[in-house]
Amino acid sequence: MKKQVRTKALSPRQQAEPLPYLEDWLLSLQTNNYSPETVYNYERDLKVFEEFLNELGLTTSSVDKKTIERYKAYLASRDRRTCQNAPANKRLKSYSLNRMLSSLRAYLRYLIAMDYPTPLPPEAVKLVKNERKHPQVAELSELVRLIESPTAIEKNKQVALRNRAILEVLFATGLRISELVSLKRSQIDDSGRIFVMGKGKKERFVYLTPRSIRHIDAYLKTRRDDHPALFIPYRGENASKATSRISTNYLQMKIKCYREQLRINVPTSAHSLRHGFATYLAESGANPAAIQVLLGHESLDTTTRYVHASDKYAETTHHKFHPLRE
């Protein structure tokens, strides 16, 4: 005889909530040592689903497969709203859409784990097919131009030295932009090693090049403060007053401006420098397992997605190794 699974009944208040036990789940994530950024992302994604249910006058108990399909169509439309209930104005890319669906899956898994009533299994929330784009990493010469551009473009010498040092460090180490803005001066030892706490609370070493160390030293010589952060904002720049650290939004905006002024036609961001770091290490013969460690990836499959062979390298490989090349 099949064993009957008992679930905990919802209170009248919980029955009226679009997403019951959401706060309990977020608290559970915090107590299980998930990063504040991860918890925030889950909450933001689920708030969008909550607003969607509110618009339809639905609760979680009435969600079925058809509701999920309608939600996917809603996310893919221009009519969707953000977690602040503001107009989104642009369509989500498949990767972002799947991240939001994965958040919903994780919430449903929590309900099952806690024996709470669950409208449908997580597997019923099917992800959408991702676009298969041609990998784009700027040529090495273009990345070098971008990295060196603050020296010529920035009028404020301190800003020029700092932004040049930032770009040098990003390309020298392969750091994520979130890891870079969190760096402290004390994290860099005399040999140029940096011990970082990365995504998923994974610890690793990354390594500066002599070139990047020279630019950090040149920048730090202009500092007349004792703030522990390695990179700090100057007056008028977009950064949090609470932390006095340079903001990721500011850096992304600056890199975009540099790219546009240099007329680099390949989309390039702080994350592109991380991709370029992995790609050009691989092209120089670096071991994929070593690149995996440097990037802080748990899976080698993730690393291989970062190593985007440039068109030029692919062409050279074809000419060199094709069996009928003569």
PAZAPA-4460 file (N, C-alpha, C; in steps of 0.05 Angstrom, whole numbers, plus 32768, in hexadecimal, padded with zeros to 4 digits):
% residues 326
    n_x    n_y    n_z   ca_x   ca_y   ca_z    c_x    c_y    c_z   seq   type   mol
   8011   7FE8   8000   8000   8000   8000   8012   8019   8000     1      M     A
   800B   802C   7FEF   801B   8044   7FEC   8018   8056   8005     2      K     A
   802F   805E   8010   802F   806F   8028   8024   808B   8021     3      K     A
   8012   8095   8032   8007   80AF   802D   8018   80C4   803A     4      Q     A
   801F   80D9   802A   802F   80EF   8034   801D   8103   8042     5      V     A
   8024   810A   805A   8014   811E   8069   8020   8139   8066     6      R     A
   8010   814D   8061   801A   8168   805E   800D   8179   8073     7      T     A
   801B   818F   807A   8011   81A2   808E   7FFC   81B4   8081     8      K     A
   7FE6   81B7   808F   7FD1   81C8   8084   7FD8   81E6   8086     9      A     A
   7FCE   81F6   8073   7FD2   8212   8074   7FBE   8220   8086    10      L     A
   7FC6   8234   8094   7FB4   8244   80A4   7FA4   8256   8091    11      S     A
   7F8D   8262   8099   7F7E   8274   8088   7F8F   828B   807D    12      P     A
   7FA1   8296   808E   7FB2   82AC   8085   7FC4   82A2   806F    13      R     A
   7FD0   828B   8073   7FE2   8280   805F   7FD4   8279   8045    14      Q     A
   7FBB   8270   8047   7FAC   826A   802F   7FA7   8283   801E    15      Q     A
   7FA5   829A   802B   7FA0   82B3   801D   7FBA   82BF   8011    16      A     A
   7FD1   82B5   801A   7FEA   82C0   800F   7FF0   82B3   7FF4    17      E     A
   7FF9   82C3   7FE1   8001   82B7   7FC7   8018   82A3   7FCA    18      P     A
   802C   82A9   7FDA   8042   8297   7FDE   8046   8292   7FFC    19      L     A
   8038   827E   8007   803B   8278   8024   8056   826E   802A    20      P     A
   8060   8274   8042   807A   826B   804C   8092   8276   803D    21      Y     A
   808D   828B   802D   80A3   8297   801E   80B8   82A3   8031    22      L     A
   80AF   82B1   8046   80C1   82BD   8059   80D0   82A7   8068    23      E     A
   80C2   8292   806F   80CF   827B   807C   80E5   826F   806B    24      D     A
   80E0   826D   8051   80F4   8262   803F   810D   8274   803D    25      W     A
   8108   828E   803B   811F   82A1   8039   812F   82A0   8053    26      L     A
   8121   829E   806A   812F   829C   8083   813F   8282   8084    27      L     A
   8134   826C   807A   8142   8253   8079   815B   8255   8068    28      S     A
   815A   8263   8052   8172   8267   8042   8188   8276   8051    29      L     A
   817F   828A   8060   8193   8299   806F   81A0   8288   8085    30      Q     A
   8190   8278   8093   819A   8268   80A9   81AC   8251   809E    31      T     A
   81A8   824A   8084   81B8   8236   8078   81D0   8242   8069    32      N     A
   81D6   825B   8070   81EF   8268   8068   81F0   826F   804A    33      N     A
   81D9   8273   803D   81D8   827E   8022   81E0   829B   8023    34      Y     A
   81ED   82A5   800F   81F7   82C0   800E   81DF   82D4   800D    35      S     A
   81E2   82EC   8018   81CC   82FF   8017   81C3   8305   7FFA    36      P     A
   81D6   8305   7FE8   81D0   830A   7FCC   81BE   82F4   7FC0    37      E     A
   81C4   82DB   7FC7   81B3   82C5   7FBE   8197   82C7   7FC9    38      T     A
   8195   82CD   7FE3   817B   82CF   7FF0   816B   82E6   7FE3    39      V     A
   8178   82FC   7FDE   816B   8313   7FD2   8161   830B   7FB6    40      Y     A
   8171   82FD   7FA6   8169   82F6   7F8B   8151   82E3   7F8B    41      N     A
   8150   82D0   7F9E   8139   82BE   7FA0   8120   82CF   7FA7    42      Y     A
   8123   82E1   7FBB   810C   82F1   7FC3   8102   8302   7FAC    43      E     A
   8114   830F   7F9E   810D   8320   7F87   80FD   8310   7F72    44      R     A
   8108   82F8   7F6B   80FA   82E8   7F57   80DF   82DF   7F60    45      D     A
   80DC   82D7   7F79   80C2   82CD   7F83   80AE   82E3   7F86    46      L     A
   80B8   82FB   7F8B   80A5   8312   7F8D   8098   8317   7F72    47      K     A
   80A6   8313   7F5C   809B   8316   7F41   8084   8301   7F3D    48      V     A
   8089   82E8   7F46   8075   82D4   7F43   805D   82DA   7F55    49      F     A
   8062   82E5   7F6D   804D   82ED   7F7F   803B   8302   7F72    50      E     A
   8048   8316   7F66   8038   832B   7F59   8028   8320   7F42    51      E     A
   8033   830D   7F34   8025   8300   7F1D   800C   82F2   7F28    52      F     A
   800E   82E4   7F3E   7FF7   82D6   7F49   7FE2   82EA   7F53    53      L     A
   7FEC   8300   7F5F   7FD9   8315   7F68   7FC9   8321   7F52    54      N     A
   7FD6   8325   7F3B   7FC8   8330   7F24   7FB2   831E   7F1A    55      E     A
   7FB7   8304   7F1C   7FA3   82F0   7F13   7F8F   82E8   7F29    56      L     A
   7F94   82F2   7F42   7F83   82EB   7F58   7F86   82CE   7F61    57      G     A
   7F9F   82C3   7F5E   7FA4   82A7   7F64   7FB5   82A5   7F7E    58      L     A
   7FB3   828E   7F8A   7FC5   8287   7FA0   7FD6   826F   7F98    59      T     A
   7FEA   8268   7FA8   7FFC   8252   7FA1   7FEC   8238   7F9E    60      T     A
   7FD8   8234   7FAE   7FC9   821B   7FAD   7FBB   8216   7F93    61      S     A
   7FB6   822C   7F84   7FA7   8229   7F6B   7FBA   8229   7F53    62      S     A
   7FD4   8229   7F57   7FE8   8229   7F41   7FE9   820D   7F35    63      V     A
   7FE6   820C   7F1A   7FE9   81F3   7F0C   7FFC   81F7   7EF4    64      D     A
   7FFF   81E3   7EE3   8012   81E5   7ECD   800A   81FB   7EBA    65      K     A
   7FF0   8200   7EB6   7FE8   8215   7EA5   7FF0   8230   7EB0    66      K     A
   7FEE   8234   7ECA   7FF7   824D   7ED7   8014   8251   7ED2    67      T     A
   8024   823C   7ED3   8041   823F   7ECF   8047   8247   7EB2    68      I     A
   8038   823C   7E9F   803B   8244   7E83   8034   8261   7E7F    69      E     A
   801F   826A   7E8C   8017   8286   7E8A   802C   8298   7E97    70      R     A
   8038   828E   7EAD   804D   829E   7EBA   8066   82A0   7EA8    71      Y     A
   806D   828B   7E9A   8084   828C   7E87   807E   829F   7E70    72      K     A
   8065   829F   7E67   805E   82B2   7E52   805F   82CF   7E5C    73      A     A
   8057   82D2   7E75   8058   82ED   7E82   8074   82F7   7E84    74      Y     A
   8087   82E5   7E8D   80A3   82ED   7E90   80AF   82F4   7E75    75      L     A
   80A6   82E7   7E61   80B2   82EB   7E46   80A6   8304   7E38    76      A     A
   8092   8310   7E44   8084   8327   7E37   8090   8342   7E41    77      S     A
   8089   8357   7E33   8090   8372   7E3B   807E   837D   7E51    78      R     A
   8068   836F   7E56   8055   8378   7E6A   805B   8370   7E86    79      D     A
   8070   8360   7E8A   8076   8357   7EA5   807F   836F   7EB6    80      R     A
   807E   836A   7ED0   8086   837F   7EE3   809C   8375   7EF5    81      R     A
   80AC   8387   7F00   80C3   837F   7F10   80B9   8378   7F2C    82      T     A
   80CC   8370   7F3E   80C5   8369   7F59   80BB   8382   7F69    83      C     A
   80C1   839A   7F5F   80B6   83B3   7F6B   809C   83BB   7F5E    84      Q     A
   8091   83A9   7F4E   8077   83AD   7F40   8079   83C4   7F2D    85      N     A
   8090   83C9   7F21   8094   83DE   7F0D   8095   83D1   7EF1    86      A     A
   808E   83E0   7EDC   8090   83D4   7EC1   80AC   83CC   7EBA    87      P     A
   80B0   83B5   7EAE   80CA   83AB   7EA7   80D5   83B7   7E8D    88      A     A
   80C4   83BC   7E7A   80CA   83CA   7E61   80DC   83B9   7E4D    89      N     A
   80E6   83A3   7E55   80F6   8393   7E42   80F2   8375   7E49    90      K     A
   80F5   8365   7E34   80F2   8348   7E38   8109   833C   7E46    91      R     A
   8103   8327   7E56   8119   8318   7E63   8126   8306   7E50    92      L     A
   8141   8303   7E52   814F   82EF   7E43   814A   82D4   7E4F    93      K     A
   814E   82BF   7E40   8148   82A4   7E4A   8157   829D   7E63    94      S     A
   816F   82A6   7E66   817F   829F   7E7E   8172   82AC   7E97    95      Y     A
   8169   82C5   7E94   815C   82D2   7EAB   8141   82C6   7EB1    96      S     A
   8133   82BF   7E9C   8119   82B2   7E9F   811C   8297   7EAE    97      L     A
   8130   8288   7EA6   8134   826E   7EB3   813D   8271   7ED0    98      N     A
   814C   8286   7ED6   8154   828B   7EF1   813B   8290   7F03    99      R     A
   8127   829E   7EF8   810F   82A4   7F08   80FE   828A   7F0B   100      M     A
   80FE   827A   7EF6   80EF   8260   7EF8   80FE   824D   7F0C   101      L     A
   8118   824E   7F0C   8128   823E   7F1F   8123   8246   7F3C   102      S     A
   811F   8260   7F41   8118   826A   7F5B   80FD   825F   7F64   103      S     A
   80EA   825E   7F52   80D0   8252   7F58   80D3   8234   7F5F   104      L     A
   80E3   8226   7F4F   80E8   820A   7F55   80F4   8206   7F71   105      R     A
   8107   8217   7F78   8113   8215   7F93   80FF   8219   7FA9   106      A     A
   80ED   822C   7FA5   80D8   8231   7FB9   80C5   8219   7FBC   107      Y     A
   80BE   820D   7FA5   80AD   81F5   7FA6   80BB   81DD   7FB4   108      L     A
   80D5   81DB   7FAF   80E5   81C6   7FBD   80E5   81CA   7FDB   109      R     A
   80E6   81E3   7FE3   80E5   81E9   8000   80CA   81E0   800C   110      Y     A
   80B4   81E6   7FFE   809A   81DE   8008   8098   81C0   800B   111      L     A
   80A3   81B1   7FF7   80A2   8194   7FF9   80B3   818A   8010   112      I     A
   80CB   8196   8013   80DD   818E   8029   80D1   8192   8044   113      A     A
   80C0   81A6   8047   80B4   81AD   8061   8099   81A0   8064   114      M     A
   8091   818F   8051   8076   8182   8051   805F   8196   8050   115      D     A
   8063   81AD   8043   804E   81C0   8040   803F   81B9   8026   116      Y     A
   8025   81C1   8024   8016   81BC   800B   8024   81C9   7FF4   117      P     A
   8027   81BA   7FDE   8035   81C3   7FC6   8023   81BF   7FAE   118      T     A
   801F   81D4   7F9F   800B   81D2   7F88   8015   81C0   7F72   119      P     A
   802F   81BE   7F6D   8039   81AD   7F58   8057   81A8   7F5D   120      L     A
   8062   8192   7F53   807E   818D   7F58   8091   81A1   7F4A   121      P     A
   80A9   81A5   7F54   80BB   81B8   7F47   80C1   81B1   7F2A   122      P     A
   80C2   8197   7F24   80C8   818E   7F09   80B3   8197   7EF5   123      E     A
   809B   819F   7EFF   8086   81A8   7EED   808C   81C4   7EE2   124      A     A
   809E   81D2   7EEF   80A6   81ED   7EE6   80BD   81E9   7ED2   125      V     A
   80B6   81E7   7EB8   80C9   81E1   7EA3   80D8   81FB   7E9B   126      K     A
   80F3   81F9   7E98   8102   820F   7E8F   80FF   8213   7E71   127      L     A
   8105   822B   7E68   8103   8231   7E4C   811E   822B   7E3E   128      V     A
   811E   8228   7E24   8136   8223   7E16   8147   823C   7E14   129      K     A
   8161   823A   7E1B   8173   8250   7E19   817B   8256   7DFD   130      N     A
   8180   8270   7DF7   818A   8277   7DDD   81A7   826D   7DDB   131      E     A
   81AF   8265   7DC4   81CA   825C   7DBF   81D8   8272   7DAF   132      R     A
   81E6   8284   7DBE   81F3   829A   7DB1   820F   8294   7DAA   133      K     A
   8219   82A1   7D95   8235   829E   7D8E   8246   82AB   7DA4   134      H     A
   8258   829C   7DB1   8268   82A7   7DC7   8277   82C0   7DBE   135      P     A
   8277   82D5   7DCF   8284   82ED   7DC8   8298   82F5   7DDE   136      Q     A
   82B1   82F5   7DD7   82C6   8300   7DE8   82D7   8312   7DD6   137      V     A
   82DB   832A   7DDE   82EB   833D   7DCE   8307   8332   7DCA   138      A     A
   8313   8339   7DB4   832F   8332   7DB0   8341   833D   7DC6   139      E     A
   8357   832F   7DCB   8368   8337   7DE1   8371   8354   7DDE   140      L     A
   8378   835C   7DC6   8381   8378   7DC2   836B   838C   7DC9   141      S     A
   8352   8385   7DC4   833B   8396   7DCB   8338   8398   7DEA   142      E     A
   833B   8381   7DF7   8339   8381   7E14   834F   8391   7E21   143      L     A
   8367   8390   7E15   837D   83A0   7E20   8377   83BE   7E1C   144      V     A
   836C   83C5   7E05   8365   83E1   7E01   8350   83EA   7E16   145      R     A
   833D   83D9   7E1C   8328   83E0   7E30   8335   83E3   7E4B   146      L     A
   8346   83D1   7E53   8353   83D2   7E6D   8364   83EB   7E71   147      I     A
   8371   83F4   7E5C   8383   840B   7E5D   8374   8425   7E59   148      E     A
   835A   8424   7E51   834C   843D   7E49   8348   8451   7E5F   149      S     A
   8344   844A   7E79   8340   845F   7E8D   8357   8473   7E8E   150      P     A
   836F   846A   7E89   8386   847C   7E8A   8382   8494   7E77   151      T     A
   8378   848E   7E5F   8374   84A3   7E4B   8359   84B1   7E4D   152      A     A
   8345   84A3   7E55   8329   84AE   7E54   8322   84BE   7E6D   153      I     A
   832A   84B4   7E85   8322   84C2   7E9D   8332   84DC   7EA2   154      E     A
   8324   84F1   7EA8   8331   850B   7EAD   833C   850D   7EC9   155      K     A
   832D   8500   7EDC   8336   8500   7EF8   834C   84EB   7EFB   156      N     A
   8364   84F3   7F04   837A   84E0   7F05   8375   84C9   7F19   157      K     A
   8368   84D0   7F30   8363   84BA   7F44   8350   84A6   7F38   158      Q     A
   833B   84AF   7F2B   8327   849D   7F1F   8335   848C   7F09   159      V     A
   8346   8499   7EF9   8354   848B   7EE4   8365   8475   7EEF   160      A     A
   8375   847B   7F04   8386   8467   7F10   8376   8450   7F1D   161      L     A
   8360   8457   7F2A   8350   8443   7F37   8342   8431   7F23   162      R     A
   8335   843D   7F0E   8327   842C   7EFB   833A   841B   7EEA   163      N     A
   8352   8426   7EE4   8366   8416   7ED6   836E   83FE   7EE7   164      R     A
   8372   8403   7F01   8379   83ED   7F13   8363   83D8   7F15   165      A     A
   834A   83E1   7F15   8333   83CF   7F17   8332   83BC   7EFF   166      I     A
   8335   83C8   7EE7   8334   83B8   7ECE   834C   83A5   7ECD   167      L     A
   8363   83AE   7ED6   837B   839D   7ED6   8376   8385   7EE9   168      E     A
   836A   838A   7F00   8366   8375   7F13   8351   8361   7F09   169      V     A
   833B   836B   7EFC   8327   8359   7EF1   8332   8346   7EDD   170      L     A
   8343   8350   7ECB   834E   833F   7EB6   8365   832E   7EC0   171      F     A
   8373   8337   7ED4   838A   8328   7EDF   8380   8310   7EEF   172      A     A
   8369   8312   7EFD   8360   82FE   7F10   8348   82EE   7F07   173      T     A
   8337   82F9   7EF5   831E   82EC   7EEE   8309   82EE   7F04   174      G     A
   830C   8302   7F16   82F9   8306   7F2B   82DD   830D   7F20   175      L     A
   82C9   8305   7F2F   82AE   8310   7F29   82AD   832D   7F32   176      R     A
   829C   833D   7F26   829B   8359   7F2E   8292   835D   7F4B   177      I     A
   8281   834B   7F55   8278   834C   7F71   828F   8346   7F83   178      S     A
   82A1   8334   7F7B   82B8   832E   7F8B   82CC   8345   7F8C   179      E     A
   82CE   8353   7F75   82E1   8369   7F73   82D9   8380   7F85   180      L     A
   82C0   8388   7F84   82B8   839F   7F94   82B9   839A   7FB2   181      V     A
   82BA   8380   7FB9   82BC   8379   7FD6   82D8   8377   7FE0   182      S     A
   82EC   837A   7FCE   8308   8376   7FD6   8311   838A   7FEB   183      L     A
   8321   8380   7FFD   832E   8391   8011   834C   8392   800C   184      K     A
   8359   83A7   8014   8375   83AA   8010   8384   8392   801D   185      R     A
   837A   838A   8034   8388   8375   8043   8386   8359   8036   186      S     A
   8376   8356   8022   8373   833C   8015   838A   8336   8002   187      Q     A
   839A   834A   7FFB   83B0   8346   7FE8   83CA   8342   7FF7   188      I     A
   83D7   832B   7FF3   83F0   8327   8001   8408   8331   7FF0   189      D     A
   8420   832E   7FFA   8438   8339   7FED   843D   832B   7FD2   190      D     A
   8434   8313   7FCE   8439   8305   7FB5   8424   830A   7FA0   191      S     A
   840F   831A   7FA7   83FA   8320   7F94   83E3   830C   7F94   192      G     A
   83E2   82FB   7FA8   83CB   82E9   7FAB   83B4   82F7   7FB9   193      R     A
   839C   82F1   7FB1   8384   82FB   7FBE   8373   82E4   7FC6   194      I     A
   836C   82E3   7FE0   835A   82CE   7FEA   833E   82D9   7FEB   195      F     A
   832C   82CD   7FDB   8311   82D8   7FD8   82FC   82C3   7FE0   196      V     A
   82E6   82CD   7FEA   82CE   82BD   7FEF   82BB   82C1   7FD8   197      M     A
   82B8   82AD   7FC7   82A9   82B0   7FAE   828C   82A8   7FB0   198      G     A
   8280   82A3   7F9A   8264   829B   7F98   8260   8281   7FA6   199      K     A
   8249   827E   7FB4   8244   8266   7FC3   8256   8262   7FDA   200      G     A
   8263   8278   7FE4   8275   8277   7FFB   828D   8265   7FF6   201      K     A
   8296   8264   7FDD   82AD   8253   7FD6   82C6   8265   7FD8   202      K     A
   82DA   825C   7FE7   82F3   826B   7FEA   8307   8262   7FD5   203      E     A
   8317   8275   7FCC   832C   826E   7FB8   8341   8284   7FB8   204      R     A
   8358   827E   7FAC   836C   8292   7FA7   836A   829B   7F8A   205      F     A
   836E   82B5   7F85   8372   82BF   7F6A   838D   82CE   7F6A   206      V     A
   8398   82D3   7F53   83B3   82DD   7F52   83B6   82F6   7F40   207      Y     A
   83C3   830A   7F4B   83C8   8322   7F3B   83E1   831E   7F2A   208      L     A
   83E2   832D   7F14   83FA   832E   7F04   840C   8345   7F0D   209      T     A
   8426   8344   7F07   8437   835B   7F0E   842C   8375   7F02   210      P     A
   8421   8374   7EEA   8415   838C   7EDE   83FE   8397   7EEF   211      R     A
   83EC   8386   7EF7   83D5   838F   7F07   83DE   839A   7F22   212      S     A
   83F3   838E   7F2E   83FD   8397   7F48   8408   83B4   7F45   213      I     A
   8416   83B9   7F2F   8420   83D4   7F2A   840A   83E9   7F2A   214      R     A
   83F4   83E2   7F1D   83DE   83F5   7F1B   83CF   83F8   7F35   215      H     A
   83CD   83E3   7F45   83C1   83E5   7F60   83D2   83F7   7F71   216      I     A
   83ED   83F3   7F70   83FF   8404   7F80   83FD   8421   7F78   217      D     A
   83FB   8426   7F5E   83F9   8442   7F54   83E0   844F   7F5E   218      A     A
   83CA   8440   7F5F   83B1   844A   7F69   83B1   844F   7F87   219      Y     A
   83BC   843C   7F96   83BC   843E   7FB3   83CD   8455   7FBD   220      L     A
   83E1   845D   7FAD   83F3   8473   7FB5   83E3   848E   7FB6   221      K     A
   83CC   848E   7FA7   83BC   84A7   7FA7   83A8   84A7   7FBE   222      T     A
   83A5   8491   7FCC   8392   848F   7FE2   839D   849D   7FFB   223      R     A
   838C   84AD   8008   8393   84BA   8021   837F   84B3   8037   224      R     A
   8376   849A   8036   8362   8491   8049   836B   8476   8055   225      D     A
   835D   846D   8069   8363   8453   8075   834C   8440   8071   226      D     A
   833B   8445   805D   8324   8433   8058   832F   8418   804F   227      H     A
   8324   8402   805A   832E   83E7   8054   8328   83DE   8037   228      P     A
   8314   83E9   802A   830C   83E0   800F   8323   83E7   7FFB   229      A     A
   8328   83D5   7FE9   833D   83D9   7FD5   8335   83EF   7FC1   230      L     A
   831B   83EF   7FB9   8312   8403   7FA5   82FB   8412   7FB1   231      F     A
   82FE   842C   7FB3   82E9   843D   7FBF   82DF   8452   7FAB   232      I     A
   82C7   845C   7FAF   82BC   8471   7F9D   82C6   848C   7FA5   233      P     A
   82C5   849F   7F92   82CB   84BA   7F98   82B1   84CB   7F97   234      Y     A
   82B2   84E3   7FA2   8299   84F2   7FA5   828B   84F6   7F8A   235      R     A
   8271   84F1   7F8B   8261   84F4   7F73   825D   84DA   7F63   236      G     A
   826B   84C5   7F6B   8268   84AC   7F5C   8252   849C   7F69   237      E     A
   8246   848A   7F59   8230   847A   7F62   823A   8463   7F72   238      N     A
   8238   8465   7F8D   8240   8450   7F9F   8230   8452   7FB8   239      A     A
   822F   843C   7FC7   8220   843B   7FE0   822E   844B   7FF6   240      S     A
   8220   845E   8003   822C   846D   8019   8231   845B   8031   241      K     A
   8221   8446   8033   8223   8435   804A   823D   8425   804A   242      A     A
   8246   841D   8033   825E   840C   8031   8276   841B   8027   243      T     A
   8272   8432   801A   8289   8441   800F   829A   842F   7FFC   244      S     A
   828D   841E   7FEE   829A   840D   7FDA   8290   8415   7FBE   245      R     A
   82A1   8412   7FAB   8298   8418   7F90   8282   8404   7F88   246      I     A
   826F   840D   7F78   8258   83FD   7F72   825C   83ED   7F58   247      S     A
   824F   83D6   7F56   8250   83C6   7F3E   8243   83D5   7F27   248      T     A
   822D   83E3   7F2C   8220   83F2   7F17   8232   8407   7F0B   249      N     A
   8241   8415   7F1C   8253   8429   7F12   8268   841D   7F00   250      Y     A
   8273   8406   7F08   8288   83F9   7EF8   827D   83F0   7EDD   251      L     A
   8266   83E4   7EDD   825A   83DB   7EC4   8255   83F3   7EB1   252      Q     A
   824B   8409   7EBC   8246   8421   7EAC   8260   842C   7EA0   253      M     A
   8276   842C   7EB1   828F   8436   7EA7   829B   8425   7E91   254      K     A
   8299   840B   7E94   82A4   83F9   7E80   8295   83FC   7E66   255      I     A
   827B   8400   7E68   826A   8405   7E50   8273   841E   7E42   256      K     A
   8278   8433   7E52   8281   844D   7E46   829C   844A   7E38   257      C     A
   82AE   843C   7E46   82C9   8438   7E3A   82C6   8429   7E1F   258      Y     A
   82B6   8413   7E1F   82B3   8403   7E07   82A7   8414   7DF0   259      R     A
   8293   8424   7DF6   8287   8434   7DE2   829A   8449   7DD7   260      E     A
   82AA   8456   7DE8   82BE   846A   7DDF   82D4   845D   7DCE   261      Q     A
   82DB   8444   7DD5   82EF   8436   7DC5   82E4   8428   7DAC   262      L     A
   82C9   8428   7DAA   82BB   841C   7D93   82C2   83FE   7D91   263      R     A
   82C2   83F1   7DA8   82C4   83D4   7DA8   82A8   83C8   7DA3   264      I     A
   82A5   83BA   7D8D   828A   83B2   7D86   8280   8399   7D93   265      N     A
   8292   8389   7DA0   828A   8372   7DAF   8280   837A   7DCA   266      V     A
   8267   8374   7DD2   825E   837B   7DED   8271   8373   7E03   267      P     A
   827A   8386   7E13   828F   8380   7E27   8286   838C   7E41   268      T     A
   8288   837C   7E56   8281   8384   7E71   8296   837A   7E85   269      S     A
   8291   837F   7E9F   82A3   8374   7EB3   82A4   8355   7EB1   270      A     A
   828D   8349   7EAB   828C   832C   7EA9   829B   8323   7E90   271      H     A
   829B   8333   7E7B   82AA   832C   7E63   82C8   832A   7E69   272      S     A
   82D2   833B   7E7B   82EE   8339   7E82   82F4   831E   7E90   273      L     A
   82E1   8314   7E9F   82E3   82FA   7EAC   82E3   82E4   7E96   274      R     A
   82D1   82E6   7E83   82D1   82D3   7E6C   82EB   82D5   7E5D   275      H     A
   82F5   82ED   7E58   830D   82F1   7E49   8325   82E5   7E58   276      G     A
   8326   82E9   7E72   833A   82DD   7E83   833C   82BF   7E7F   277      F     A
   8325   82B1   7E80   8325   8294   7E7C   832C   828C   7E5F   278      A     A
   8321   829B   7E4C   8325   8294   7E30   8343   8296   7E29   279      T     A
   8350   82AC   7E30   836B   82B0   7E27   837F   82A0   7E38   280      Y     A
   8378   8298   7E50   8388   8284   7E5E   8387   826A   7E50   281      L     A
   836F   8262   7E47   836C   8248   7E39   837B   8249   7E1F   282      A     A
   837A   825F   7E10   8387   8261   7DF6   83A6   8260   7DFA   283      E     A
   83AF   8268   7E11   83CC   8266   7E16   83D5   824B   7E21   284      S     A
   83C2   8238   7E23   83C8   821D   7E2B   83C3   8216   7E48   285      G     A
   83B4   8227   7E57   83AF   8222   7E73   839D   820A   7E76   286      A     A
   83A1   81FA   7E8B   8391   81E3   7E91   8375   81EB   7E99   287      N     A
   8360   81DF   7E8D   8344   81E6   7E94   833E   81E3   7EB2   288      P     A
   834A   81CF   7EBF   8345   81CB   7EDB   8351   81E2   7EEC   289      A     A
   8368   81ED   7EE3   8374   8204   7EF1   8362   821D   7EED   290      A     A
   8357   8220   7ED5   8346   8237   7ED0   832D   8235   7EE1   291      I     A
   8323   821C   7EE4   830B   8217   7EF5   8310   8221   7F12   292      Q     A
   8328   821B   7F1C   832F   8223   7F38   8331   8241   7F39   293      V     A
   833D   824E   7F26   8341   826B   7F26   8326   827A   7F24   294      L     A
   8313   826E   7F15   82F9   827B   7F12   82E7   8275   7F2A   295      L     A
   82ED   8261   7F39   82DC   8259   7F50   82C4   824A   7F48   296      G     A
   82C5   823B   7F32   82AF   822B   7F29   82AF   820F   7F36   297      H     A
   8297   8206   7F3D   8294   81EB   7F49   8296   81D6   7F34   298      E     A
   828C   81DC   7F1C   828B   81C9   7F06   829D   81D1   7EEF   299      S     A
   82AB   81BE   7EE3   82BC   81C4   7ECC   82AB   81CB   7EB4   300      L     A
   8292   81C1   7EB3   827F   81C8   7E9D   827A   81E6   7E9D   301      D     A
   8277   81F2   7EB4   8273   820F   7EB6   828B   821E   7EAA   302      T     A
   82A3   8214   7EB1   82BC   8220   7EA7   82BD   8220   7E89   303      T     A
   82B6   8209   7E7D   82B8   8207   7E60   82A5   821A   7E52   304      T     A
   828F   8222   7E5F   827D   8235   7E54   8289   8251   7E54   305      R     A
   829C   8256   7E67   82A9   826F   7E69   82C0   8272   7E55   306      Y     A
   82CB   825C   7E4D   82E2   825D   7E3B   82D8   825E   7E1E   307      V     A
   82D4   8276   7E15   82C9   827A   7DFA   82E0   827E   7DE7   308      H     A
   82E6   826A   7DD7   82FC   826D   7DC3   82F4   8284   7DAF   309      A     A
   8307   8296   7DAB   8302   82AC   7D99   8301   82A1   7D7C   310      S     A
   82F4   82B0   7D6A   82F3   82A9   7D4E   830F   82A7   7D42   311      D     A
   8320   82B9   7D4B   833B   82B9   7D40   834A   82A0   7D48   312      K     A
   8346   8297   7D61   8354   827F   7D6A   8348   8266   7D5C   313      Y     A
   832E   8266   7D58   8322   8250   7D4A   832C   824E   7D2D   314      A     A
   832F   8265   7D21   8339   8265   7D05   8356   825B   7D04   315      E     A
   8367   8264   7D17   8383   825B   7D18   8384   823D   7D1D   316      T     A
   8373   8232   7D2E   8373   8216   7D34   836B   8206   7D1B   317      T     A
   8357   8210   7D0D   834E   8203   7CF4   8365   8201   7CE0   318      H     A
   8372   8218   7CDB   8388   8218   7CC8   839F   8206   7CD0   319      H     A
   83A4   8204   7CEA   83BB   81F5   7CF4   83B6   81D7   7CF4   320      K     A
   839E   81CF   7CFB   8399   81B2   7D01   8388   81A4   7CED   321      F     A
   837B   81B2   7CDA   836A   81A4   7CC7   8379   818F   7CB7   322      H     A
   836F   8176   7CB5   837F   8161   7CA8   8384   8166   7C8A   323      P     A
   8373   8176   7C7D   8377   817C   7C61   837F   819A   7C5D   324      L     A
   838F   81A4   7C6F   8395   81C1   7C6F   83A7   81C9   7C57   325      R     A
   83B7   81B6   7C4C   83C9   81BC   7C36   83BA   81BC   7C1C   326      E     A
***
